[in-house]
Amino acid sequence: MPVIESEEHKALRTAVSALGHKYGRAYFTRTVEEDRPATELWAEAAKLGYLGVNLPEEHGGGGGGISELSIVLEELGAAGCPLLLMVVSPAICGTVIARFGTEEQKRAWLPALADGTRTMAFGITEPDAGSNSHRITTTARRDPATGDWILTGRKVFVSGVDIADATLIVGRTEDARTGRLKPCLFIVPRDTPGFQRHRIDMELNAAEKQFELVLDDVRLPADALVGDEDAGLLQLFAGLNPERIMTAAFAIGMGRFALARAVEYARDRTVWKAPIGSHQAIAHPLAQAHIDLELARLMMQKAAHLYDAGDDIGAGEAANMAKYAAAEACVKAVDQAVHTLGGNGLTREFGLAQLITAARVSRIAPVSREMILNYVSHQTLGLPKSY
């Protein structure tokens, strides 16, 4: 694994950063206030090939991997306009379909995901299952007369369902050999009868809204099933590792944006004839925040490299660590940025206060830091499970 980024990756960072700063935080904040998605930025990022950079070239993508897609999201975040749906549409759904979908599913979805004309949401979390995917109760059964699938269940905290053309739903089917339920993934178009969504009232400023889904005997054709019915668990985790890596990119970008605002302020704000950044009480915490963000990025790059190389097991460990490290670094960077600005850190002018809540989302979703510590303690360190 290269420690120093390639010239191609550096060029990608520079180009995406330019796009992000073309729109900037003011644009992104305006879309939130207007209660609409960042359509213009999404469309231009797609036109430039950034949204589909990880998808296969034969299906309209850039032929890269999660390494490249994470750079795109990080740089947009550092410019103040992260696109949360990138975590879901090209990273999770695009990856799963590219790796396991039928040829028909690939033709139908991948070119459109790459050029931004179609998007997908991802539904896994349930009210009573939490982080335990083995307790998912959304079930799918076959109609013996038609071969259709019939889905019943509930999902919560699903991002962007209202603007996505379809949602990749994680359900469970009965294994004919064992009678046990096994996970499977289904493509559910937005306007499918019985597929209901209810917006969750969040105290979180984000362009993408959160929804509760109800699947009331949702009937789907046989080809709505993604991949092999018997390989659902493998397919599910093929999407969860990119989700964690991209969440790390999202958090690192947010932390970099907050840190840049604080550094600029500390360099210019003068008290008693000296910039406040000349005082170690201000400078050292900002330096520590920068170090933490850089270390988190290294783990994110390792995770992306392992995933793109096909090492799903190694990538699983690294992706969890990257997500943990990035979330912690992001929260600390945002907190320190607000403290550096003092009262100004809570004003609308500087745009940091709203990041206090947003930064903590990276600690919670898509998996909490406590569950990551559980994973590392028993998977990496070999300690007995506590649950």
Secondary structure, DSSP 4 states (H G I P E B T S, - for coil): --SSPPHHHHHHHHHHHHHHHHHHHHHHHHHHHTT---HHHHHHHHHTT-TTTTS-GGGTS-S--HHHHHHHHHHHHHTT---THHIIIIIIIHHHHHHH--HHHHHHHHHHHHHTS--EEEE---TTTTT-GGG---EEEE-TTT--EEEEEEEEEEETTTT-SEEEEEEEEE-TTT--EEEEEEEEETT-TTEEEEE---S---SS-EEEEEEEEEEE-GGGB-S-GGGHHHHHHHHHHHHHHHHHHHHHHHHHHHHHHHHHHHHH-EETTEEGGGSHHHHHHHHHHHHHHHHHHHHHHHHHHHHHTT-HHHHHHHHHHHHHHHHHHHHHHHHHHHHHHGGGGGSTTTT-HHHHHHHHHHHHSSS-HHHHHHHIIIIIS-PPP--
